[in-house]
Amino acid sequence: MPWHISCLTIVATSVIIPPMFIRIKNKPTKANVFNKTVQLVESYRAQGKVKQRIIKHLGVAYDPQQLDDLKALAQILKEKLEDSPQLTL
């Protein structure tokens, strides 16, 4: 939890991190090819509606091995962002 010192008073501030998840989408192609995009996305509420914001587009997988690698990278990034709210991309 971050601490701010002002006027000899220590005040703890809480940081709320919106829930994040890994999104895998089919990338449209003309040929029937394995193309999937991997994104790190956060959910939040704005004016009473649920919205989603792309935090990081991690890339396009052209085969199952690349998809596994991108998902692993996304999971590592997600954990780092959730552990360190000050970390920016």
Secondary structure, 3 states (H helix, E strand, C coil): CCEEEECCEEEECCCCCCCEEEEEEECCCCCCCCCEEEEEEEEEEECCEEEEEEEEEEEEECCHHHHHHHHHHHHHHHHHHHHCCCCCC
